[in-house]
């Protein structure tokens, strides 16, 4: 029901590695499908489908959830996307108002 998009300097493989590491830990989602350019994660919070495609020096990451924008899962997906480094050389990580 909600969709989010982010441009990042990471490769599609690196985006999927970050998702594999963070989404189960933070939201309790398990990977149910996966390819080199996409994955679906599901759990009690709902389902999210991620796709990542390289366009020149950047990767376009799209996340689609089956929940409302006000759900906990949507909040965590937005945080996940915001932690991806935007430009080459960026470290990525939490924003200035977030706890590490």
C-alpha positions in Angstrom: 0.0 0.0 0.0 3.0 2.3 0.5 6.0 2.8 -1.7 9.4 4.4 -1.1 12.3 5.1 -3.4 16.0 6.0 -2.7 19.0 6.5 -4.8 22.3 5.1 -3.4 25.9 4.7 -4.3 25.8 1.1 -3.2 25.5 -1.8 -5.7 22.3 -3.8 -5.9 24.1 -6.7 -4.2 25.3 -4.5 -1.3 21.7 -3.1 -0.9 20.4 -6.7 -0.6 23.1 -7.6 1.8 22.2 -4.7 4.1 18.5 -5.7 3.8 19.4 -9.4 4.7 21.2 -8.1 7.8 19.0 -5.4 9.1 15.3 -6.2 8.2 15.2 -9.5 10.2 16.9 -7.9 13.1 14.9 -4.7 13.3 11.5 -5.7 12.1 11.5 -9.5 12.5 11.0 -10.1 8.8 12.2 -13.3 7.1 13.3 -13.4 3.5 10.8 -15.4 1.5 12.1 -14.7 -2.0 15.3 -13.3 -3.4 17.3 -12.5 -6.5 20.4 -10.4 -7.2 18.1 -7.4 -7.8 15.2 -7.9 -5.4 13.8 -9.6 -2.3 10.6 -10.1 -0.5 10.5 -10.1 3.3 7.5 -11.2 5.4 6.6 -11.4 9.1 4.0 -10.5 11.6 4.5 -6.8 10.8 3.6 -7.4 7.1 5.4 -7.8 3.8 7.9 -5.6 2.0 9.3 -6.1 -1.5 12.7 -4.5 -2.4 14.1 -4.0 -5.8 17.5 -2.5 -6.7 18.7 -1.6 -10.2 21.9 0.1 -11.2 21.7 3.2 -13.4 25.2 4.6 -14.0 27.0 5.4 -10.8 23.8 5.0 -8.7 21.4 2.2 -7.7 17.7 3.0 -7.6 16.1 1.2 -4.6 12.3 0.8 -4.4 10.5 -0.6 -1.4 6.8 -1.5 -1.5 4.9 -2.5 1.6 1.5 -4.0 2.2 0.8 -1.7 5.2 -0.2 1.9 5.7 2.5 4.6 5.8 1.8 5.0 9.6 2.8 1.4 10.4 5.9 0.4 12.4 7.2 -1.5 9.4 6.9 1.5 7.1 8.8 3.6 9.6 11.6 1.1 9.8 11.7 0.7 6.0 12.1 4.5 5.7 14.9 4.4 8.2 16.6 1.5 6.4 16.5 3.5 3.1 17.7 6.7 4.7 20.8 4.9 6.1 22.0 3.9 2.6 24.9 6.1 1.5 23.7 8.6 -1.0 26.9 9.7 -2.7 30.2 7.7 -3.3 32.3 8.1 -0.2 29.4 8.7 2.1 29.4 6.5 5.2 25.6 6.2 5.6 24.1 5.5 8.9 21.6 7.2 11.2 20.6 10.8 10.8 21.6 13.4 13.3 18.3 12.9 15.2 18.5 9.2 15.5 20.2 6.9 17.9 22.9 4.7 16.3 
